[in-house]
Amino acid sequence: MARKSAGDRAKRQALDKGLKAMFRAVEQRPVPDRILSVAEQLDEGAADPAKKAG
């Protein structure tokens, strides 16, 4: 295996920092009500089959 240089480490850290900032920005955006509704329905549907099987 090749050794990782300080430059490679710096690039990886910069990329990591950039990706984290991008995901934080996406998480802070408001979610439309239609998407929240679908997500809630999917969550509720996942619990129902277990109740029916028992």
Biopython code that builds the backbone (N, CA, C, O; Angstrom):
import numpy as np
from Bio.PDB.StructureBuilder import StructureBuilder

atoms = [
    (1, "MET", "N", (0.835, -1.182, 0.000)),
    (1, "MET", "CA", (0.000, 0.000, 0.000)),
    (1, "MET", "C", (0.878, 1.243, 0.000)),
    (1, "MET", "O", (1.957, 1.267, 0.591)),
    (2, "ALA", "N", (0.397, 2.244, -0.660)),
    (2, "ALA", "CA", (1.137, 3.503, -0.693)),
    (2, "ALA", "C", (0.886, 4.284, 0.588)),
    (2, "ALA", "O", (-0.196, 4.233, 1.173)),
    (3, "ARG", "N", (1.903, 4.996, 0.998)),
    (3, "ARG", "CA", (1.748, 5.826, 2.200)),
    (3, "ARG", "C", (0.928, 7.060, 1.860)),
    (3, "ARG", "O", (0.999, 7.585, 0.749)),
    (4, "LYS", "N", (0.169, 7.501, 2.812)),
    (4, "LYS", "CA", (-0.636, 8.691, 2.614)),
    (4, "LYS", "C", (0.195, 9.904, 2.992)),
    (4, "LYS", "O", (0.720, 9.984, 4.103)),
    (5, "SER", "N", (0.312, 10.836, 2.075)),
    (5, "SER", "CA", (1.119, 12.019, 2.328)),
    (5, "SER", "C", (0.297, 13.067, 3.073)),
    (5, "SER", "O", (-0.919, 12.945, 3.215)),
    (6, "ALA", "N", (0.989, 14.092, 3.541)),
    (6, "ALA", "CA", (0.317, 15.182, 4.235)),
    (6, "ALA", "C", (-0.646, 15.900, 3.288)),
    (6, "ALA", "O", (-1.700, 16.375, 3.709)),
    (7, "GLY", "N", (-0.276, 15.974, 2.008)),
    (7, "GLY", "CA", (-1.154, 16.604, 1.024)),
    (7, "GLY", "C", (-2.439, 15.828, 0.836)),
    (7, "GLY", "O", (-3.516, 16.416, 0.724)),
    (8, "ASP", "N", (-2.330, 14.496, 0.800)),
    (8, "ASP", "CA", (-3.522, 13.657, 0.669)),
    (8, "ASP", "C", (-4.424, 13.821, 1.891)),
    (8, "ASP", "O", (-5.647, 13.889, 1.771)),
    (9, "ARG", "N", (-3.810, 13.881, 3.045)),
    (9, "ARG", "CA", (-4.574, 14.044, 4.279)),
    (9, "ARG", "C", (-5.294, 15.393, 4.286)),
    (9, "ARG", "O", (-6.455, 15.477, 4.686)),
    (10, "ALA", "N", (-4.609, 16.441, 3.846)),
    (10, "ALA", "CA", (-5.201, 17.775, 3.805)),
    (10, "ALA", "C", (-6.368, 17.817, 2.814)),
    (10, "ALA", "O", (-7.397, 18.433, 3.094)),
    (11, "LYS", "N", (-6.211, 17.167, 1.666)),
    (11, "LYS", "CA", (-7.292, 17.114, 0.683)),
    (11, "LYS", "C", (-8.503, 16.385, 1.252)),
    (11, "LYS", "O", (-9.640, 16.821, 1.075)),
    (12, "ARG", "N", (-8.251, 15.269, 1.937)),
    (12, "ARG", "CA", (-9.341, 14.478, 2.515)),
    (12, "ARG", "C", (-10.069, 15.285, 3.592)),
    (12, "ARG", "O", (-11.297, 15.250, 3.673)),
    (13, "GLN", "N", (-9.313, 16.010, 4.415)),
    (13, "GLN", "CA", (-9.938, 16.817, 5.462)),
    (13, "GLN", "C", (-10.749, 17.966, 4.865)),
    (13, "GLN", "O", (-11.827, 18.289, 5.366)),
    (14, "ALA", "N", (-10.242, 18.581, 3.807)),
    (14, "ALA", "CA", (-10.968, 19.670, 3.160)),
    (14, "ALA", "C", (-12.263, 19.149, 2.531)),
    (14, "ALA", "O", (-13.306, 19.795, 2.625)),
    (15, "LEU", "N", (-12.192, 17.991, 1.896)),
    (15, "LEU", "CA", (-13.377, 17.388, 1.303)),
    (15, "LEU", "C", (-14.388, 17.030, 2.387)),
    (15, "LEU", "O", (-15.584, 17.281, 2.235)),
    (16, "ASP", "N", (-13.911, 16.451, 3.472)),
    (16, "ASP", "CA", (-14.770, 16.085, 4.588)),
    (16, "ASP", "C", (-15.472, 17.320, 5.149)),
    (16, "ASP", "O", (-16.675, 17.291, 5.409)),
    (17, "LYS", "N", (-14.730, 18.387, 5.330)),
    (17, "LYS", "CA", (-15.291, 19.632, 5.859)),
    (17, "LYS", "C", (-16.348, 20.195, 4.902)),
    (17, "LYS", "O", (-17.409, 20.646, 5.334)),
    (18, "GLY", "N", (-16.050, 20.165, 3.609)),
    (18, "GLY", "CA", (-16.996, 20.667, 2.612)),
    (18, "GLY", "C", (-18.271, 19.850, 2.560)),
    (18, "GLY", "O", (-19.365, 20.406, 2.463)),
    (19, "LEU", "N", (-18.137, 18.532, 2.624)),
    (19, "LEU", "CA", (-19.314, 17.667, 2.587)),
    (19, "LEU", "C", (-20.180, 17.850, 3.823)),
    (19, "LEU", "O", (-21.407, 17.885, 3.732)),
    (20, "LYS", "N", (-19.538, 17.965, 4.975)),
    (20, "LYS", "CA", (-20.303, 18.172, 6.207)),
    (20, "LYS", "C", (-21.075, 19.484, 6.137)),
    (20, "LYS", "O", (-22.237, 19.539, 6.541)),
    (21, "ALA", "N", (-20.448, 20.535, 5.634)),
    (21, "ALA", "CA", (-21.120, 21.827, 5.510)),
    (21, "ALA", "C", (-22.292, 21.728, 4.542)),
    (21, "ALA", "O", (-23.352, 22.302, 4.790)),
    (22, "MET", "N", (-22.107, 21.004, 3.440)),
    (22, "MET", "CA", (-23.173, 20.850, 2.459)),
    (22, "MET", "C", (-24.365, 20.104, 3.063)),
    (22, "MET", "O", (-25.510, 20.512, 2.865)),
    (23, "PHE", "N", (-24.112, 19.023, 3.790)),
    (23, "PHE", "CA", (-25.201, 18.258, 4.385)),
    (23, "PHE", "C", (-25.903, 19.048, 5.483)),
    (23, "PHE", "O", (-27.121, 18.938, 5.630)),
    (24, "ARG", "N", (-25.168, 19.839, 6.254)),
    (24, "ARG", "CA", (-25.808, 20.688, 7.264)),
    (24, "ARG", "C", (-26.756, 21.683, 6.601)),
    (24, "ARG", "O", (-27.858, 21.923, 7.094)),
    (25, "ALA", "N", (-26.326, 22.256, 5.489)),
    (25, "ALA", "CA", (-27.173, 23.218, 4.768)),
    (25, "ALA", "C", (-28.440, 22.547, 4.255)),
    (25, "ALA", "O", (-29.518, 23.137, 4.321)),
    (26, "VAL", "N", (-28.329, 21.338, 3.751)),
    (26, "VAL", "CA", (-29.495, 20.604, 3.241)),
    (26, "VAL", "C", (-30.434, 20.249, 4.395)),
    (26, "VAL", "O", (-31.652, 20.348, 4.251)),
    (27, "GLU", "N", (-29.878, 19.839, 5.535)),
    (27, "GLU", "CA", (-30.704, 19.471, 6.680)),
    (27, "GLU", "C", (-31.500, 20.658, 7.224)),
    (27, "GLU", "O", (-32.588, 20.478, 7.772)),
    (28, "GLN", "N", (-30.971, 21.851, 7.076)),
    (28, "GLN", "CA", (-31.626, 23.030, 7.622)),
    (28, "GLN", "C", (-32.731, 23.565, 6.719)),
    (28, "GLN", "O", (-33.501, 24.430, 7.139)),
    (29, "ARG", "N", (-32.822, 23.081, 5.519)),
    (29, "ARG", "CA", (-33.873, 23.535, 4.607)),
    (29, "ARG", "C", (-35.218, 23.003, 5.074)),
    (29, "ARG", "O", (-35.301, 21.893, 5.598)),
    (30, "PRO", "N", (-36.267, 23.787, 4.887)),
    (30, "PRO", "CA", (-37.597, 23.299, 5.261)),
    (30, "PRO", "C", (-38.043, 22.180, 4.314)),
    (30, "PRO", "O", (-37.746, 22.196, 3.120)),
    (31, "VAL", "N", (-38.752, 21.228, 4.873)),
    (31, "VAL", "CA", (-39.245, 20.098, 4.085)),
    (31, "VAL", "C", (-40.710, 20.374, 3.737)),
    (31, "VAL", "O", (-41.506, 20.691, 4.621)),
    (32, "PRO", "N", (-41.069, 20.256, 2.461)),
    (32, "PRO", "CA", (-42.470, 20.482, 2.074)),
    (32, "PRO", "C", (-43.423, 19.518, 2.796)),
    (32, "PRO", "O", (-43.073, 18.374, 3.088)),
    (33, "ASP", "N", (-44.624, 20.008, 3.073)),
    (33, "ASP", "CA", (-45.616, 19.205, 3.795)),
    (33, "ASP", "C", (-45.947, 17.897, 3.085)),
    (33, "ASP", "O", (-46.185, 16.879, 3.733)),
    (34, "ARG", "N", (-45.961, 17.923, 1.765)),
    (34, "ARG", "CA", (-46.301, 16.697, 1.013)),
    (34, "ARG", "C", (-45.263, 15.603, 1.276)),
    (34, "ARG", "O", (-45.609, 14.429, 1.409)),
    (35, "ILE", "N", (-44.001, 15.996, 1.350)),
    (35, "ILE", "CA", (-42.938, 15.006, 1.596)),
    (35, "ILE", "C", (-43.037, 14.497, 3.027)),
    (35, "ILE", "O", (-42.882, 13.299, 3.265)),
    (36, "LEU", "N", (-43.292, 15.387, 3.984)),
    (36, "LEU", "CA", (-43.459, 14.950, 5.373)),
    (36, "LEU", "C", (-44.625, 13.976, 5.506)),
    (36, "LEU", "O", (-44.542, 12.997, 6.248)),
    (37, "SER", "N", (-45.706, 14.248, 4.789)),
    (37, "SER", "CA", (-46.870, 13.375, 4.838)),
    (37, "SER", "C", (-46.532, 11.978, 4.325)),
    (37, "SER", "O", (-46.910, 10.978, 4.935)),
    (38, "VAL", "N", (-45.827, 11.915, 3.217)),
    (38, "VAL", "CA", (-45.439, 10.621, 2.655)),
    (38, "VAL", "C", (-44.505, 9.882, 3.619)),
    (38, "VAL", "O", (-44.650, 8.676, 3.823)),
    (39, "ALA", "N", (-43.561, 10.594, 4.202)),
    (39, "ALA", "CA", (-42.626, 9.963, 5.140)),
    (39, "ALA", "C", (-43.367, 9.412, 6.361)),
    (39, "ALA", "O", (-43.056, 8.318, 6.833)),
    (40, "GLU", "N", (-44.339, 10.159, 6.869)),
    (40, "GLU", "CA", (-45.129, 9.688, 8.009)),
    (40, "GLU", "C", (-45.935, 8.451, 7.644)),
    (40, "GLU", "O", (-46.034, 7.514, 8.436)),
    (41, "GLN", "N", (-46.510, 8.445, 6.449)),
    (41, "GLN", "CA", (-47.281, 7.283, 6.022)),
    (41, "GLN", "C", (-46.392, 6.052, 5.891)),
    (41, "GLN", "O", (-46.804, 4.944, 6.236)),
    (42, "LEU", "N", (-45.186, 6.243, 5.399)),
    (42, "LEU", "CA", (-44.257, 5.117, 5.278)),
    (42, "LEU", "C", (-43.858, 4.599, 6.653)),
    (42, "LEU", "O", (-43.757, 3.388, 6.854)),
    (43, "ASP", "N", (-43.631, 5.498, 7.596)),
    (43, "ASP", "CA", (-43.285, 5.081, 8.956)),
    (43, "ASP", "C", (-44.427, 4.310, 9.605)),
    (43, "ASP", "O", (-44.196, 3.303, 10.273)),
    (44, "GLU", "N", (-45.652, 4.776, 9.413)),
    (44, "GLU", "CA", (-46.811, 4.094, 9.986)),
    (44, "GLU", "C", (-47.019, 2.729, 9.341)),
    (44, "GLU", "O", (-47.372, 1.767, 10.023)),
    (45, "GLY", "N", (-46.807, 2.643, 8.053)),
    (45, "GLY", "CA", (-46.988, 1.388, 7.336)),
    (45, "GLY", "C", (-45.983, 0.332, 7.739)),
    (45, "GLY", "O", (-46.282, -0.861, 7.682)),
    (46, "ALA", "N", (-44.817, 0.744, 8.138)),
    (46, "ALA", "CA", (-43.787, -0.212, 8.550)),
    (46, "ALA", "C", (-44.166, -0.898, 9.860)),
    (46, "ALA", "O", (-43.765, -2.039, 10.090)),
    (47, "ALA", "N", (-44.924, -0.231, 10.715)),
    (47, "ALA", "CA", (-45.301, -0.799, 12.003)),
    (47, "ALA", "C", (-46.507, -1.737, 11.880)),
    (47, "ALA", "O", (-46.638, -2.659, 12.686)),
    (48, "ASP", "N", (-47.372, -1.537, 10.920)),
    (48, "ASP", "CA", (-48.597, -2.327, 10.797)),
    (48, "ASP", "C", (-48.377, -3.810, 10.508)),
    (48, "ASP", "O", (-49.052, -4.622, 11.141)),
    (49, "PRO", "N", (-47.487, -4.233, 9.601)),
    (49, "PRO", "CA", (-47.345, -5.674, 9.330)),
    (49, "PRO", "C", (-46.953, -6.472, 10.563)),
    (49, "PRO", "O", (-47.366, -7.625, 10.687)),
    (50, "ALA", "N", (-46.190, -5.922, 11.459)),
    (50, "ALA", "CA", (-45.801, -6.644, 12.665)),
    (50, "ALA", "C", (-47.018, -6.916, 13.548)),
    (50, "ALA", "O", (-47.115, -7.976, 14.167)),
    (51, "LYS", "N", (-47.938, -5.967, 13.604)),
    (51, "LYS", "CA", (-49.147, -6.143, 14.409)),
    (51, "LYS", "C", (-50.055, -7.219, 13.801)),
    (51, "LYS", "O", (-50.656, -8.013, 14.525)),
    (52, "LYS", "N", (-50.148, -7.237, 12.485)),
    (52, "LYS", "CA", (-50.997, -8.212, 11.800)),
    (52, "LYS", "C", (-50.445, -9.624, 11.898)),
    (52, "LYS", "O", (-51.203, -10.592, 11.954)),
    (53, "ALA", "N", (-49.095, -9.739, 11.917)),
    (53, "ALA", "CA", (-48.470, -11.059, 11.951)),
    (53, "ALA", "C", (-48.656, -11.719, 13.309)),
    (53, "ALA", "O", (-48.690, -12.946, 13.406)),
    (54, "GLY", "N", (-48.777, -10.901, 14.370)),
    (54, "GLY", "CA", (-48.853, -11.445, 15.736)),
    (54, "GLY", "C", (-50.181, -11.938, 16.059)),
    (54, "GLY", "O", (-50.406, -12.425, 17.167)),
]
sb = StructureBuilder()
sb.init_structure("model")
sb.init_model(0)
sb.init_chain("A")
sb.init_seg("    ")
for serial, (resi, resn, name, xyz) in enumerate(atoms, 1):
    if name == "N":
        sb.init_residue(resn, " ", resi, " ")
    sb.init_atom(name, np.array(xyz, "f"), 0.0, 1.0, " ", f" {name:<3s}", serial, name[0])
structure = sb.get_structure()
